[in-house]
Every structure is written in C-alpha cells, then in structure tokens.
C-alpha cells in the first residue's frame, strides 16, 4: 500500500504541527458500532495510544494507524490540501475517501 502526502498538504500541516507527530485515525460513528460507518482523520500527538498497532510508511515518515482500519484504504492513497476549500482531503484511485479530512490535536487528559 502506498500512502503519500502532497507538497501542499505537507506545507499546511507544517504551519501548525511537526510532521512526526501525525497519525491516521479511523473514527467509528457514534450511532453504530459498525466500523464501516467511520471516517479517517489525521490526529496530532496521540501516537502512544493503544489503538495504534500498525505503522504506515509514507513520504513524511512512519505514521501510526489502526491495523484493522487499513482495509478501508486502497493501494494508492494521497492526502492533499485543497486551498479553495481550506480542507485536507484523502483520495485514492477510486476517488475521495474523505473530502474533509480533519486534522485534530489530541488534548491531554
């Protein structure tokens, strides 16, 4: 599986956070325990969470992820930043996987 961040996505992330602090999280919908109702999001500073049991090799370095959720990705995945919409987007060869990929910082509890 290929997972790439475009130059525009990298530049936008770097305005806010360090690239080494990024992880890929699959959030399951609250109304249903079914994992197919979830969406991917980028998280910051939560790589130590127990849910991360896989690492995706990317062009920005290793990105922690949930192994069970990788099945929802395709063979060629790209995180881009749409300047007009001011939104990160996760795309693959079959189209958009998430047109508004959130970048969320984890708050320490």
matplotlib code that plots the C-alpha trace (Angstrom):
import matplotlib.pyplot as plt

x = [0.0, 1.2, 0.4, 1.6, 1.2, 1.3, 3.5, 0.5, -0.7, 2.8, 3.2, -0.2, 0.5, 3.9, 2.2, 0.6, 2.4, 5.5, 5.1, 6.5, 3.5, 0.9, -1.2, -4.0, -7.1, -10.3, -13.2, -16.3, -19.7, -21.3, -24.7, -23.5, -20.8, -20.3, -16.8, -17.9, -19.7, -16.5, -14.2, -10.4, -8.9, -5.4, -4.5, -1.6, 0.3, -1.6, 0.8, 1.2, -2.5, -3.1, -5.3, -2.3, -1.0, 0.3, 2.6, 2.1, 5.3, 4.8, 6.8, 6.8, 8.0, 6.2, 2.5, 0.9, -2.5, -5.1, -4.3, -7.9, -8.9, -6.3, -8.7, -10.7, -7.7, -6.7, -3.4, -2.5, -3.7, -3.0, -3.5, -3.9, -4.8, -7.5, -6.7, -10.0, -12.0, -9.3, -9.6, -7.4, -8.6, -7.9, -8.0, -7.3, -7.5, -11.3, -11.9, -12.4, -12.2, -12.8, -13.3, -12.9, -10.1, -9.9, -6.6, -7.2, -4.9, -5.3, -5.8, -4.0, -6.4]
y = [0.0, 3.5, 6.5, 9.9, 13.5, 16.1, 19.2, 21.4, 19.0, 18.9, 22.7, 23.2, 20.6, 22.2, 25.6, 24.1, 20.9, 18.8, 16.1, 13.5, 14.0, 12.9, 9.7, 8.3, 7.5, 5.8, 7.2, 5.0, 6.7, 7.1, 5.8, 2.5, 0.2, -0.9, 0.1, 0.7, 3.9, 5.6, 8.2, 8.7, 11.7, 13.0, 13.3, 15.0, 13.9, 10.7, 8.2, 6.5, 5.4, 1.7, 1.7, 2.2, -1.3, -0.6, 1.9, 3.2, 4.1, 7.5, 10.2, 12.2, 9.1, 6.5, 7.3, 5.3, 3.7, 1.1, -2.1, -3.2, 0.0, -0.3, -2.5, 0.7, 2.2, 1.4, 0.6, 4.2, 6.8, 10.5, 13.2, 16.6, 20.1, 22.0, 25.6, 26.8, 24.7, 25.1, 21.3, 18.3, 15.5, 11.8, 10.4, 7.0, 5.5, 5.1, 8.7, 10.6, 8.6, 11.7, 15.2, 16.9, 15.1, 16.6, 17.5, 17.3, 17.8, 15.4, 17.1, 15.5, 14.4]
z = [0.0, -0.9, 1.3, 0.2, 1.4, -1.3, -1.0, -0.3, 2.5, 4.0, 3.9, 5.6, 8.3, 9.0, 9.6, 12.6, 13.7, 13.4, 10.7, 13.0, 15.4, 12.8, 13.0, 10.9, 13.0, 11.9, 13.9, 14.1, 14.1, 17.5, 16.5, 15.2, 16.4, 12.8, 11.6, 8.1, 9.2, 10.2, 8.6, 8.6, 10.2, 11.0, 14.6, 16.3, 19.4, 20.1, 18.6, 22.0, 22.1, 22.5, 19.4, 17.1, 16.3, 12.8, 11.0, 7.5, 5.7, 4.0, 2.3, 5.6, 7.6, 9.6, 10.5, 13.3, 12.4, 13.5, 11.7, 11.4, 9.7, 6.9, 5.0, 4.2, 2.3, -1.3, -2.9, -3.7, -1.1, -1.1, 1.4, -0.3, 0.8, -1.2, -0.8, -2.1, 0.4, 3.1, 3.7, 3.7, 1.5, 1.4, -2.1, -3.8, -7.2, -6.7, -5.8, -2.5, 0.7, 2.8, 1.2, 4.6, 6.4, 9.8, 11.4, 15.1, 18.1, 20.9, 24.3, 27.2, 30.0]

ax = plt.figure().add_subplot(projection="3d")
ax.plot(x, y, z, "-o")
ax.set_aspect("equal")
plt.show()
